[in-house]
Amino acid sequence: MEPLNAIYDICQSYIRDNRSSVDDVLASKVDGFRRARDVGALSTCSLHFDWLSHSVDDWRFLRQIEAFFKKNALFADKTKCRDAALSSFIASEEQCSNTNRRLRGFITREVDLDLKSGEYILAMQRYIISVLGPFDHFLEDLPSLVKVTPGATAQTPRVGSLPQLKMRLRLYCTNEAKKYLTPLFRYFGFEKFVLKTTYSNRVELVPKNWKTDRTIACEPEGNLPLQLAFDTYAKRKLRRFNVDLSDQSANKKKARHASVHDDYVTVDFQSASDTISYNTVRWLFPPDWFDYLSSVRSPFYRGAFGTGRYAKFSSMGNGTTFCIETLLFAAVCHAVGSRSFLVYGDDVIVERKYYEEFVALAKFLGFTVNLDKSFASGPFRESCGGDYFHGVDVTPVYIRNIDRRKASLCHLVNSLGALTFPGSELGGFLQVIAKDNALPAVPYTESTLSGVWIDPREARRRGILKRKILRKGGPRLHYFRAYVPKYLRRSFVDSRGYYLWFLYRNAQAFFGGPWAVSSEQRYDPTQTSSVPIFQHMYVRKWVSWFPPAQAMPDHLMWLEN
């Protein structure tokens, strides 16, 4: 199976299956894009039609056609994607530089704000203060907020960035971060440690869509835990103000509501995290909070395209960026008068009557609204990955890549199966893929990569789903063979044990109470155990399975392996 041809065959089957339910002119035009193999038109086909003159079925059709191509890596030209990402990075830096110059006069009071703008800024400052609270409270909690994650750093790639490998007494950090790291080391009982100075993070490129990559920065290993401490604290504080960054469902429900009642708008921004200018944060955040956030950021960047000083405050990859971004847009909503807004990063939902003021204030602070993904009127709304037209969920199934690995093909068949119906051409095409590639069947599970889903009753009839008793008198477990992630097992110290040993070593000498531990209770860092390291590979193994609580997809009734 040739992956590129497979995408166009999938598209053709989907068009034929839906020809009778959508506008004939619309279907013919989209089919013309397919025959011409015009990826640009196919990935933006909803922009070529007026949504006011089309039905729900038409819009579901258009959004799904886009999803076949929009984020598909098969159509990406690596050189063009790299150049586009670097151009976007440079453009964002120039935009932040312009914003910094423009805001500098207001911050230093060399230029006076008009009365209304002054009220907006004051309202934003008060909102941010009320959310974050006193900085001393954060500083007191800092030892318990610091955490180590497996993400890549400026010094090491992801494969060498397991938490236990980052826990050492020799770290790279920015010079300003040392005033927080030094007392933390001593707080946890370490007197001998080395903090080596670095001033930059490492910028890398990651895929975004078929036209461009995106830039992401890997932060210094000493700075990142301090950044994540703010992230944890800010998320906790934001939740008290009805901004829950652990759940996107509220945004989706509000977007569905707005698509029916047309009383809220969904707003998205272009490169929001890359256009948070330094002076925007300096102006709006309390001085002590700004000093901390500024101290733990990287002032410079380095990458394959050179080095330089950031005009933005923090890049994507900085542990503080997402919460700063959310807090800024929430403050803008509050300042213009909204009290029932929802914000998740740069996904904003605000009352329609405040839309123009919200956009104007956001633009004043240096942000640019993404008009292609913002919807202020009409029956369509989009937020946090949920698409709704007249209250109907028209969220598409995205194809991001096709390769010949069986687990990947199982994901393709399971994902697209939801678009099929009895006798559909697409369903037949998926059956051919499953048969030609000898894809194994599995009873319905939560993993799309485990195998091709079938009804558990059918799986039991075929002998695919079996039962066994683990021990005499014990429970009967269902088990079957499925694709599961492959883990490499290496001999490291136990991650939890290492972490506790690292934090509590010599703690009794410095402070008592519940933190104090005796020498017998301390963890020995030389004790080794097998620690699994996830690899992006899948192997077939016997697994146990319990029937999921949710109902099975309808297409399992007619789409057979």
C-alpha angles and dihedrals in degrees: 000000000000106000096216093048089046091059092053091045090052090049092049092049091049092050092050092047092053100036093103095049101047135059109288095220090050093049092048093051093049090047088053089056088052095050090049089046089228100169092178093058094040093052092052102030094130088066091061094063137060108243092204091069097047137077133236090263090053092053095045087051094050095046091050093050088053091050092058090063112014100083098019112132091201090077096046120114103211095210094048092044090051093048091047091051093049091047089051090049092052092045091051091050091050090049091051091047091054091048091049092052092046095048095043091077092053093047093051091043091239087125121040122225120229114252097259095048090047090054091050093051092047091050091051092049091050092048093051091048092049092050099046098036124193115351091220090067090056092046091053091052095043097102091056094043098053111102138172121225133187094249123127118263135205089264103040137033121240094265090063096040104085111144094248090053091054094054102094139119095246114070138164116229141148117274094248092053091061092079088066100035095050096059090041092057091048092045089059093048104264118132098163113062138126125226111192117200124241128163104196144059124219117252118212136174124241128180118271108164140326093285104044148010123225129232121240128178127222108215128219112276093241095048099049098069089051090050092049090050089062090045092056093045096045093049090053091050095044091054089065088059094052094262106123112183093183095066131048096182094093091058091049093050091049091048090052090049092049092051088061103037100029091216099119132049128215114221129193129181136218112247091338096173091048093052100054096118122212094241093049090063092038091055100044106035123077112262097248092048091046091050091055095045091046091049095054096044125091111246094197137042134209131190146134089294096053141269134287149144118279119245089186118076098232134356132224103280095044107115093227099051100086095051093043090051092048093046093050095051092044088052091051090052091049093046094055091052106265117142101171101050125135123212130184110170105302093342104104131179116189136161113280093237090062096045099100094045091046093052092046093051093045090050090050088056092052104265127130123214116231100228093190091061100032120088121192100165143012132051099300129086132169128192136152094353095312120118119195132182117186088340094307119123107241096167107149132221109249124217108207099171144339123217133164097253109118095227089054092049090050088055090051094050094045094046096048092041089082088065094058134089134185109303095006119152091225090055090053091048091052090050089054091051091050093047099043092049094041092234112189120240122232133180113262111289136163092258117084090196098054093087139293108313121239133169108285090229090056090046090054091048091053092049093245094117113055137174131229138174113232094204137355109288091007129121123288111244127201113229139178141157116274142157111267131175114277116236127198111217115214129175109254134140112278105276096224093043092049091049094052092043090051094049100040102037109128089355093137091063092059107034138003136207121073092340094062117099131182123239089255092056096051118106118248110230092204093064107102134203138166113277117192117232115199118234126189091245131102130213132184115251140156110268135180119238138193120197109262118244095230123081119266120253112269094232091069086075092067108015105082130180 
